[in-house]
């Protein structure tokens, strides 16, 4: 895989690569409580269309993706989204996640979203580090929040509060 990446809107044309990267993260065991990646149709229905991006190399291969979902239908949470970011195993350590998070921050701030949040397994130290560099802070740890492969897992809640959206 190439070392350069261009961040573009994530579309159905990226579906196969996006789902494969998602499944690779699932298979590693420290990315999500999910055990199987959704179909593209399920993914597409669950993610907000305005705030999803793919990082692609010059050949058009997807190196990673970021997408958001609503936290709540309540109007008080209209400016809060939850996100996921995944990078192909061969593209890690090259700034792909940082580029995707920057695109996400720019997109959400332009739309008036004031908080981006995510839950990250504490064992996923690379994800925690890239989020910290992108301006996210640890809110706290939700202990034993869910079972994963028969074991209770903690989740570190991170958020980025926009200084631009008031």
Secondary structure as the mmCIF struct_conf table of DSSP 4:
data_model
#
loop_
_struct_conf.conf_type_id
_struct_conf.id
_struct_conf.beg_label_comp_id
_struct_conf.beg_label_asym_id
_struct_conf.beg_label_seq_id
_struct_conf.end_label_comp_id
_struct_conf.end_label_asym_id
_struct_conf.end_label_seq_id
BEND BEND1 UNK A 3 UNK A 3
STRN STRN1 UNK A 6 UNK A 9
HELX_RH_3T_P HELX_RH_3T_P1 UNK A 12 UNK A 14
HELX_RH_AL_P HELX_RH_AL_P1 UNK A 15 UNK A 28
BEND BEND2 UNK A 29 UNK A 31
BEND BEND3 UNK A 33 UNK A 33
BEND BEND4 UNK A 35 UNK A 36
HELX_LH_PP_P HELX_LH_PP_P1 UNK A 37 UNK A 39
HELX_RH_AL_P HELX_RH_AL_P2 UNK A 40 UNK A 46
BEND BEND5 UNK A 47 UNK A 47
HELX_RH_3T_P HELX_RH_3T_P2 UNK A 49 UNK A 51
STRN STRN2 UNK A 52 UNK A 56
TURN_TY1_P TURN_TY1_P1 UNK A 58 UNK A 59
STRN STRN3 UNK A 62 UNK A 70
BEND BEND6 UNK A 71 UNK A 71
BEND BEND7 UNK A 73 UNK A 74
HELX_RH_3T_P HELX_RH_3T_P3 UNK A 75 UNK A 77
TURN_TY1_P TURN_TY1_P2 UNK A 78 UNK A 79
STRN STRN4 UNK A 80 UNK A 87
HELX_RH_3T_P HELX_RH_3T_P4 UNK A 89 UNK A 91
TURN_TY1_P TURN_TY1_P3 UNK A 92 UNK A 93
BEND BEND8 UNK A 94 UNK A 95
HELX_RH_AL_P HELX_RH_AL_P3 UNK A 96 UNK A 110
TURN_TY1_P TURN_TY1_P4 UNK A 111 UNK A 112
STRN STRN5 UNK A 115 UNK A 120
TURN_TY1_P TURN_TY1_P5 UNK A 122 UNK A 123
HELX_RH_AL_P HELX_RH_AL_P4 UNK A 125 UNK A 133
TURN_TY1_P TURN_TY1_P6 UNK A 134 UNK A 135
STRN STRN6 UNK A 137 UNK A 148
TURN_TY1_P TURN_TY1_P7 UNK A 149 UNK A 150
STRN STRN7 UNK A 151 UNK A 161
BEND BEND9 UNK A 163 UNK A 164
#
